[in-house]
Amino acid sequence: MNVPLFPLNSIVLPRGRIPLQLFEPRYIDMLTRCLKEDRGFVVVLLRDGAEIGPTASFYDIGTYVRIIDFQQLDNGLLGITVEGTSKVTVVRSWQQEDGLNVGDVEVLLDEADREVPERFSELPSVLRALFKHPVVRDLDMDVDYRDARHVGWRLTELLPLDKQEKQRLVELQDPLERLSRLQELLEALEEG
């Protein structure tokens, strides 16, 4: 599958949502094409470089997203909200003449559907608390607090972790391994 790539300093995972502001011509053109062709694009985490500008180095595991809402913002920029559908790996990437990164991607296998084990019972409570924040609440996401994938994905998106750690969590394919790592990170944050 050949798709546009959108390098960001943020991540989104399946069933997660993220608001974006578009102003660079390459991304306005990408949005127009995606809407016209009813297709999405891939959000990848920046490794080096800036979100704005001609060159960026990014990780090769990201999330295919669909545009679920768009509007003109008060600041004159175009605002969109995207929702993750599946994790993908970027097999090959290149930059078009207009500066848009594109790539060939393969969809990764779905993670196993697992319930949150009792030993991780604190994690859904932490997630519920994060969902009380107005910015998160406004994204109007559905969350199954019993599903280890959902809890792990949302905590990975929302917790204040460094981007390399977030990427390691994104790349895990075992939801219980992700919850275990998140619990360790939360304990370190509480002690820190």
C-alpha positions in Angstrom: 0.0 0.0 0.0 1.5 3.3 -1.1 0.5 6.2 1.3 1.5 9.7 2.4 3.6 9.8 5.6 3.0 12.5 8.2 6.0 12.8 10.6 5.0 14.2 14.0 6.4 14.6 17.5 3.2 12.8 18.7 1.8 9.3 18.2 -1.6 7.8 17.7 -2.5 4.2 17.9 -5.5 2.1 16.6 -8.8 3.6 17.8 -7.0 6.7 19.2 -7.6 10.2 18.0 -5.4 13.2 17.5 -6.2 16.8 16.4 -3.8 18.3 13.8 -3.4 21.8 12.4 -2.4 21.9 8.7 -0.8 24.9 7.0 2.0 23.7 4.8 0.9 23.4 1.2 2.2 19.8 0.9 -0.2 18.7 3.8 -3.1 20.7 2.5 -2.7 19.0 -0.9 -2.4 15.6 0.9 -5.6 16.3 2.9 -7.4 17.2 -0.3 -6.3 14.0 -2.1 -7.1 11.9 0.9 -10.6 13.3 1.2 -11.2 13.0 -2.6 -10.0 9.4 -2.8 -11.5 8.4 0.6 -8.2 7.2 2.0 -6.0 7.9 4.9 -2.3 8.4 5.6 0.3 7.2 8.1 1.4 9.1 11.2 5.0 8.3 12.1 7.0 9.6 15.0 9.9 11.9 14.3 13.3 10.5 15.1 15.2 13.7 14.1 14.3 17.0 12.6 11.2 19.2 12.9 7.5 18.8 12.0 7.9 21.9 9.9 10.5 22.0 7.2 11.9 20.0 4.3 13.6 17.0 5.9 12.8 14.7 8.7 14.0 11.4 9.9 11.2 9.2 11.3 10.6 5.7 12.8 9.4 3.0 10.5 6.5 1.7 12.6 3.5 4.1 12.7 -0.3 4.1 12.4 -2.6 4.3 9.4 -5.2 7.0 10.2 -8.5 8.2 8.6 -9.8 11.7 8.7 -12.9 11.8 10.8 -13.4 15.6 11.1 -12.1 18.9 9.7 -12.8 22.6 10.1 -11.4 26.0 9.7 -9.8 27.1 13.0 -10.1 30.5 14.6 -6.4 31.1 13.8 -7.1 30.6 10.1 -5.4 27.2 9.9 -7.2 24.0 8.8 -7.9 21.7 11.7 -8.4 18.0 11.3 -9.0 15.1 13.7 -7.7 11.7 12.6 -8.4 8.2 14.1 -5.9 5.4 14.0 -7.1 2.2 12.3 -4.0 -0.1 12.2 -0.3 -0.2 13.0 1.9 -0.4 9.9 5.6 -0.7 9.1 7.1 1.5 6.5 9.0 -0.8 4.1 10.3 2.0 1.8 10.0 5.8 1.9 10.9 8.8 -0.3 10.1 12.5 -0.6 8.1 13.9 -3.5 9.1 17.1 -5.2 6.6 19.1 -3.1 8.3 17.8 0.1 5.6 15.3 1.0 7.0 12.0 2.4 5.3 8.9 1.0 6.0 5.3 1.4 5.1 1.7 0.8 3.7 0.2 4.0 2.5 -3.2 5.3 -0.2 -3.6 7.9 1.0 -5.4 11.0 -1.0 -8.3 12.5 -3.6 -7.3 15.0 -2.6 -7.6 18.6 -4.2 -10.3 20.6 -7.5 -9.4 22.3 -6.7 -9.8 26.1 -8.4 -8.6 29.2 -6.5 -6.4 31.7 -5.1 -8.8 34.3 -5.7 -8.1 38.0 -2.0 -7.3 38.5 -2.5 -4.2 36.2 -5.8 -3.1 37.8 -4.3 0.4 38.6 -3.8 1.2 34.9 -7.5 1.5 33.8 -8.0 3.9 36.8 -5.1 6.1 35.7 -6.6 6.1 32.2 -10.1 7.1 33.6 -8.4 10.0 35.4 -6.7 11.2 32.1 -10.0 11.0 30.3 -11.4 13.6 32.7 -9.1 16.2 31.1 -11.2 18.5 28.8 -8.8 18.2 25.8 -8.9 14.4 26.0 -12.6 14.3 26.7 -13.2 16.5 23.6 -11.7 13.8 21.4 -14.8 11.7 22.1 -12.9 8.4 22.1 -14.6 5.1 23.0 -12.4 3.1 25.4 -13.0 -0.4 26.7 -11.3 -0.3 30.1 -11.2 -4.1 30.3 -9.3 -4.5 27.0 -5.5 -4.6 27.5 -4.9 -3.2 24.0 -7.2 -0.2 24.5 -5.7 0.6 27.9 -2.2 0.2 26.7 -2.7 2.2 23.5 -4.4 5.1 25.2 -1.8 5.3 28.1 1.0 5.2 25.5 -0.6 8.2 23.7 -1.5 10.2 26.8 1.3 9.7 29.4 4.1 12.3 29.5 6.9 9.9 28.3 9.9 10.7 26.1 9.4 9.9 22.4 11.9 7.0 22.3 9.9 5.3 25.1 6.6 6.0 23.3 8.0 4.4 20.1 9.2 1.3 22.0 5.6 0.9 23.4 4.2 1.4 19.9 6.4 -1.3 18.5 5.4 -3.9 21.0 2.9 -6.4 19.6 1.9 -8.0 23.0 -0.6 -5.9 24.9 0.4 -7.5 28.3 4.0 -6.7 27.7 3.0 -3.1 27.0 1.0 -2.9 30.2 3.9 -4.3 32.2 6.2 -1.7 30.8 3.6 1.1 31.4 3.3 0.0 35.0 7.1 0.2 35.4 7.1 3.7 33.8 4.2 4.9 36.0 6.0 3.7 39.1 9.2 5.6 38.0 7.1 8.7 37.4 5.5 8.5 40.8 8.9 8.1 42.5 10.6 10.8 40.3 
